[in-house]
Amino acid sequence: MRFLLDDEQTAFARSLDALLTAADTPAAVRSWGAGDPTAGRALWSRIAEAGVFALAVPEAYEGLGPRPVELAVAFVELGRHVVPGPLVETVAAA
């Protein structure tokens, strides 16, 4: 059995990759590690605006509904770009 992303999921991965690349994630990680979370918080705002944290929230609570594949796609990109902060905990709390 082959598991492949559909066109919409692939486009989501590419858009998230573009967002994280444009945000200069390595600089945000360095400043976060040095004690200045400003760039990291701005990055988190962009991630939230992209709907990443809403992927696990039911529609009844203004989320996008449970979307496990899209959530996995998002975590692959977030991990590949080494986004700082408690990502798993934030999604779990949502």
Secondary structure per residue as TSV (DSSP state, phi and psi in degrees):
chain	resnum	aa	ss	phi	psi
A	1	M	-	360.0	135.4
A	2	R	-	-107.8	134.5
A	3	F	-	-109.8	113.8
A	4	L	-	-126.3	148.4
A	5	L	-	-75.6	145.8
A	6	D	-	-80.2	177.4
A	7	D	H	-60.9	-40.0
A	8	E	H	-66.5	-40.9
A	9	Q	H	-68.4	-38.2
A	10	T	H	-65.1	-41.5
A	11	A	H	-64.0	-38.6
A	12	F	H	-62.4	-44.9
A	13	A	H	-61.1	-43.1
A	14	R	H	-65.7	-40.2
A	15	S	H	-67.9	-38.3
A	16	L	H	-67.6	-39.5
A	17	D	H	-60.4	-44.9
A	18	A	H	-63.0	-42.4
A	19	L	H	-60.6	-46.7
A	20	L	H	-71.3	-33.9
A	21	T	H	-66.6	-45.1
A	22	A	H	-66.9	-26.1
A	23	A	T	-79.5	-2.9
A	24	D	T	52.7	60.4
A	25	T	H	-54.8	-41.5
A	26	P	H	-57.1	-38.3
A	27	A	H	-67.0	-38.5
A	28	A	H	-64.2	-39.8
A	29	V	H	-64.7	-44.5
A	30	R	H	-62.2	-44.1
A	31	S	H	-70.1	-35.8
A	32	W	H	-62.2	-44.9
A	33	G	H	-65.0	-27.5
A	34	A	T	-84.9	0.7
A	35	G	T	101.2	1.3
A	36	D	-	-110.2	99.5
A	37	P	-	-84.0	6.2
A	38	T	H	-57.0	-52.7
A	39	A	H	-65.3	-37.1
A	40	G	H	-64.9	-40.1
A	41	R	H	-67.6	-37.5
A	42	A	H	-63.6	-40.7
A	43	L	H	-62.7	-43.5
A	44	W	H	-61.1	-38.7
A	45	S	H	-61.9	-42.1
A	46	R	H	-65.2	-39.1
A	47	I	H	-64.3	-42.5
A	48	A	H	-64.6	-41.4
A	49	E	H	-63.9	-28.7
A	50	A	T	-75.3	-8.1
A	51	G	T	89.4	9.7
A	52	V	S	-61.1	-45.0
A	53	F	G	-73.5	-18.9
A	54	A	G	-83.7	-5.3
A	55	L	G	-67.0	-22.2
A	56	A	G	-105.5	-0.1
A	57	V	S	-96.0	129.3
A	58	P	-	-59.8	150.9
A	59	E	G	-60.1	-30.4
A	60	A	G	-60.4	-23.0
A	61	Y	G	-111.3	28.6
A	62	E	T	68.1	26.0
A	63	G	S	-96.2	-171.9
A	64	L	-	-93.8	-0.7
A	65	G	-	90.4	161.2
A	66	P	-	-64.1	116.3
A	67	R	-	-129.4	79.9
A	68	P	H	-63.7	-37.0
A	69	V	H	-67.6	-45.9
A	70	E	H	-64.0	-35.5
A	71	L	H	-65.1	-41.6
A	72	A	H	-63.6	-41.8
A	73	V	H	-59.7	-44.4
A	74	A	H	-62.6	-44.0
A	75	F	H	-67.5	-31.6
A	76	V	H	-61.9	-48.2
A	77	E	H	-66.9	-42.5
A	78	L	H	-62.8	-39.4
A	79	G	H	-70.8	-39.5
A	80	R	H	-63.2	-32.2
A	81	H	T	-93.9	0.8
A	82	V	T	53.9	52.5
A	83	V	-	-68.0	129.6
A	84	P	-	-78.1	155.7
A	85	G	S	110.6	172.0
A	86	P	-	-82.9	73.2
A	87	L	H	-64.8	-52.0
A	88	V	H	-62.1	-42.8
A	89	E	H	-63.0	-38.1
A	90	T	H	-65.3	-44.4
A	91	V	H	-67.7	-40.7
A	92	A	H	-63.0	-38.8
A	93	A	H	-69.0	-31.8
A	94	A	-	-67.8	360.0
